[in-house]
Amino acid sequence: MKTIAMIPARIDSVRLPGKLMMDLGGMPIILRTYKNALNTKLFEKVYVVTDSEIIYDLIKDNGGDVFMSSIQHTCGSDRIAEFVPKIEADLIINIQGDEPFIDKESLQKLIKVFYNDNLKKIDLGSLMQSIKIDEIKDPNNVKVVVDSENFAIYFSRSIIPFNSSKDNIKYFKHIGVYAFRKQSLIDFYNSEPTPLEKSEKLEQLRYIEKGKKIKMVYTDYKGIGIDVMDDLINARKIINA
């Protein structure tokens, strides 16, 4: 199974504009994410897909593989899917440009799901981790609810599930890494954004609304996805520790 990684890199982040070019340990965030993906040695190729000439030139100047988006996209999956038909691959791992700490072990667990899926029931896989009580109210932390086989039921920026009984409920945070079968990603690209996707601004909801199955893989990954300035401050503390 030929596996590649693609990193969507949009320059105009709403919550932290220009964040992917901000410094993290002596290099821009997007370059650190790219190098981290390369260093796992899990992929036959790692590509960055961007709408920014600055990011394009940065990756090129560092000997990397990069595509420039020719059109505007509403989400990272659409951005990488623009180029997928041109690439020979069975499995595409979408690593968000603002996940510079994603670890090899988590990626291996995600890829393994597809090697074990002999009947090809899984269209898409992603990662989740336990979340602390004081984090669940933050809309930047996307929560996921799963069924008994760890297939996603719903994702939300709101608190899900609602704890009406005050029991000790486990909450799970979604980590922005996806694994797609090639055709599944092409089908996604050829579909229109759905109501829940647009409401929550969560691209993975398009899959659920289209009746696709998303297999969630638990990880103890403790890195930081950089959404706001506080995340970047904490990430710099980790780098400098």
Secondary structure, DSSP 8 states (H G I E B T S, - for coil): --EEEEEEE-S--SSSTTGGGSBSSSSBHHHHHHHHHHHT---S-EEEEES-HHHHHHHHHTT-EEEE-SS--SSHHHHHHTTGGGS--SEEEEE-TT-TT--HHHHHHHHHHHHT-TT---SEEEEEEE--GGGTT-TTS-EEEE-TTSBEEEEESS-SS--SS------EEEEEEEEEEHHHHHHHHTS---HHHHHHT-THHHHHHTT--EEEEE---------SHHHHHHHHHHHH-
